[in-house]
Amino acid sequence: MSYPVFFRKNLLGIKPYVPGKPIEDLERELGIKNASKIASNENPLGPSPKVIQALEKALPKIHRYPDGGAYSLSHALARHLGMEANQLLLGHGSNELIVRLGQMVLNPGDEVISAEPGFFVYSSTALLCEAVPRPQPLRDFKHDLKLFERAINHKTKLVFIANPNNPTGTMIPLSDIEDFLKSCPAHVLVVLDEAYYEYVDDSSYFESLKLLPQYPNLVILRTFSKAFGLAGLRVGYGVAHPELVEVFQKIREPFNVNGLAMVAAEAALSDLAHVKKVTELNKLMRKRLYDGLVTLGLKPAQTQANFVYFETPEADSLYQQLLKRGIIVRPMGPKALRVTTGTEEETANFLKVFEEILMPSRVGNK
């Protein structure tokens, strides 16, 4: 396609983000009901009932602008984390924070290091800022931080580490993160993206916030979209040194988190029992999904998130066959699929249908 000459050239190489196929589209195309979407790493239990109650109470006030400083949410979140409110970044999902951090530090020609496969927004942020994305291959589905170390040079300004990684779900022990930070030059901003933090149950993972005092070039990102069940409202947050937060406040859009989203996030923080219910279900379904795929002869990655990733040369065909059976998973290129943990019913149905697709003769002989 030819574009008008007035567009910035760096924008033309950015591919638009392609979200998971909506349930409504599939049901309309197939003329079915009760399709299952286990593609977008959403929380199958939804938000806490306290969130719904808080939103209903807040609805009559939507004609007012929200608190631009997010005082109430910032202080509730600071108490939850054991941090100070002036260490917090709030955004329209952690996506916005990723882009803003890029705008804060990147100049044309700078380099951005991340993993491949990894979250799409890291490379697109680099291109948006006229920087150069330098994705590094995974090793055994995991970040190879030694490879990251060797890739850093005087042009490197930003490093993204997704932990657990999306799309593979693999995690890196905190000790490895700290070793990397020790080797990382002070001119490089390191963004530790912990969007799936609440789902991790490996004890070697936690306490990343304790690294902040020692490493002023570290930012830690988390979100309310996953375990808290607020994906449709878009609230992400970061924790960083106050000096970085001060610069962020200069470039973020006014009212970048809407009023209902702030109310919902604060209410979600008041019901951690619901989050525990979500993560306990996830742990059970993650194991069931992983074990089921292994039984079918596949080799999924060892995941600590709310999804399971596996490679197969038949990924495109399997994705299309699942769609025809009313199940939406996520294709990750032509040779891999990612399946979100769902409810017990969704997980059981996926494994049943997937076995029928992969091994029709075995199913027919049962």
N, C-alpha and C positions, 0 to 999 in steps of 0.2 A: 504494500500500500504506500502511495506517496502522500506525504504530509505537507501542510503549508510551511513555508520557510521560517516563520516567526517562532516555531517551537524550539525550545532548548534541545540540542542534539542528544544530550545524555538521557533525556526522558524517553527517547524513541526505542532505546534498548531494554527498557523495563517491561517485563511481562506482567499484566494485571494478575492480582491474586485470584485464584479460582477456588471458591469455597466448596464445601461438600454439597452434593445435590440435595435440594430441599425435599422433604417428605411430600409436600403438596404437589410438586412437579411430577414425582414418580407415580403417585396415586392417580393424578389426572391422565398421565400418559398411558398407564396400564388399565385404567378403569377399576382400580382396587381400593380397598380401605385397609387400615391397620398396617401400613408399611412400617418397617423398622429402620431407623437411622442410627447406625453405630459407626459413624464416619468422622465426626468433628470433635471428639474428646469432650463431649458435653456430659454433665452430671445427670444420670438417669432418674434420680430421685427429686430433682428440682431444688428450689431454695427452701429454707426454713419457713414454717408457718408464720413465725414472727416477722419475716420479711414481707409476706403478703399483707399482714395486718398493718405494718408500718406504712406500706405503700398506699393502702386504702385510706389511711388517715391523712397522708400527705397530698393526695390527689386534688383536693380543692385549692391547693396553693400553687398549682402549676402555672398560673398567670404571673407569678413573681420570679425574678431571676434568682438563681441559687446563690448561696454564700460563696463568693469568689475565692475566699481564702480557705474554704472547707474546714472551718475551725473545729466543729463538733466531730466530724469524721477523723480529722488529723489527730486530735487528742485521744479519741477512742482507739485508733490504730496504734498510736505511740504507746499507750498503756498495754495493749495486747502484745506488742513486740518488745517492750522494755527499752524503748528508745526515746528520743526527744522529738517533738513535733517538727522542729526546724531541720530534721534530718530526712524528712519525707517528701517524695515527689508523688503527685497524684495525676492520673491521666485517664483519657478515654480508652481504657484497656491498656495493657502493657505495650501494645503496638505503638500507641502514640509516644510513649516514653522512649522506645527504641529509636524512632525517627527523630525525636527532639534531641536525644543524646548525640546522634549523628550530626545534626545541625550545629550542635554546640562545639564540636571538636574537629570536624572534618573540613579540610580545604581541598580544592581540586588537585588531584594527583596523589593524595594520601592513600594509604592502604588499610583495608579492613580484613581481619582474619576471623574466620568462623569455620564450622565443620560442614562437611558435605557427605551424605545428605543432612540437611539442617533446616532451620526455620527460614522460610522464604524472605521474611522482612529484613533479615540482616543484610543480604546482598542487595536488595532493592533500595535500602537506605543508603548504602554506599554509592550506588549509581545515581540516586537522587541528588546527592551532595557532590557529584562529579569526582568521587573517589573510586578506588580500584578494589573490587572484592577479590580476596585471595582465599577461597575455600580450601580447606585441608581435608583429605580423606580420613574416614573413620578407620579404626583398627579393631576388628572383632566387634563391630557395631558401636564402638565407644570412641570418644574424643581421644586423640593421641596428643597430649599436651607437650610431649617432647618435640613433636613435629611442629606444634605452634611456636615453641621457643625458637626453633631453628628458622622459622619463617619470619620472625620479627626483625625489622631493620629500621633505618632512620626515617623511612616513610610511613611506618606503621603508626597509626594513631588510635585505633579502636580494635578491641578483641571481644568477640561474643562467645560465651561458653554457656550453652543450654544444659542445665543439670536438674533433673533428667533431660536427656536430649529428645527433641521432637524431630523426626518421626520414630526413632528407634526405641525410646523409653529407657535407654541405658543411663547409668549414673556414674559419677566419679567420686571417690572418697574425698572428704574435706582435706585430708593431708596432702593429696595430689594437687588440689586447688592452691593450697598454701605454698607448696613447693614452686608452683608456676608463678605465683605472685612475687615470690622472693627473687625470681630470675627476670621478672618483667621490668623494663625500664620505666622510669617515672613519667616519661612523656606519653605513655600508652594508657588509655582508659580501658579498664577491664570491666565488662558488663556480665555479671553472673545472673543468668535468666533462670529463675526458680519457679516457673509457672505451675509446675506439678509438685511443688514442695509438700503439700499436705498428704499426698498419696505415698510418699516414700516411707518404708519401714526398716531400712538398713541403717543401723546405728552409726556407721562410719560417715554418714552424710551430713549430719546436722551441725548447728552452731556457726554457720557462715557469718552471721551478724557480728560475731566477736572478732572477726578479722578487720572490720572497718577502722578501728582506731589506728591500727598499724599500717594500713594501706589506703591513703587518701585518693588513690587512683582507682578504687573499687566502687562499683555500684551494684546493688542487689535488687533484682526485679521480682515481683510476685503479682498475683492477680486474684480477683474475686470471681473470675469467669469459670473456674473449674470446680474445685471441691465445695465452694460456697454457692454454686449454682446460679450465678448472675451473668451468664454469658450474654444475654440479651440486653443488659443495661450497660455493660462496658465500664468496668472500674479496675484499673491496674494501679500498682504503686511501686515505688522504689525507695530504697534506703541508701543514703550517701552522706558525705560530709556536708555540713551546712554551707560551705563556700560554693559547692557544686549546685546545691538546691537554690541558692540565691541567684545564680546565673540562669538556671532553669526557669525561675519565676519571671525572668525578663522576656523569655521567648515563647512561653506557652500561651495558648489562646485564652482570653478571658472566659471564665465559666466553662473550662474544658471538661469538667465532670458535671453532668446535669443533676438537678435537684433530687429527682427520684432515685437516681443511682446512688447518691450520697446517703440518702435515707436508708436504702436497701442494704448498702454495705455496712452501715453502722448497726443495723438490726441483725445482720448475719453474724457479726462479731459477738453479739449477745447470746448466740445459740450454738456454742461449740459442740454441744451434745449431738446436734444434727449433723455437723461436719464429721464427727466420729462415726455416726451411722453410715454416712456416705462412704467414708474411707474403709470401713469394715466390709461393706458390701463389695467395694472395689477389690479389696484383697482376695476375697473368695472368688469373684468372677474372673479376676486376672489369672489366678492359678488354674481355674477350670478351663478358661480359654487357651492358656498356654499349653496345658497338658493335653487338651483335645487336639490342638494343632500338631503336637508331637506325635500323638497316636495316629494321626493321618499321614505321617511320614514327612512332615515339614520341620524346619529348624528355625523357630522364632527367636528373636533377640530376647535376652534376659531383661525384662522390663521392670521399672519401679514407678511407672506412671499409670494412667488409666486407659491404656491401649496396648496392643500387641502388634509388633511389626514382623513381617517375614518376607523373604524373597522367594520368587518363583518365576520361571520364564513364561508361565501362562497367566500372569497377573491381569493383563487386559481382558482376556477371555473369561477368566473367573469373575472379574468385576462385573462384566456385562451379564453373565449368567445369574449372578446373585441379584442384580437389578431386576431381572425378569421374574425372580421369585419374591420380589418385594423387600429386599434387604440392601441397604445402602452402606457400603464400606468405603474406604478412601484409597484410591490408587496413588502410589507414590512413584511415579515414573512407570515405564513399561514392564518392570520386572519386580515390583514389590507392592504389597498391600499393607494397610494399617487398619486394624479393627478396634474400635472403642469397646471397653467393657460396658455392658448394659445391665439391665435387670436380669434376674434369673431366667425369666421367660425368654428374653431377647438372646441371651447367651446360649441357652439350650437350643433355641430355634436355629440360630446361626450355625452351630456345630452340626446339627442334624441335616440342614439343607446343604451345608458345605460338603459333608460326607457323601450325600446323594450326588452332588455334582462331580466330586473327585473320583468316587468309586461306585458308580451305578451298579456294577455287577455284584459287588459285595452286599449292597443294600438290598438288591433284588433277591438274594439268597437267604436273607434273614428269616 
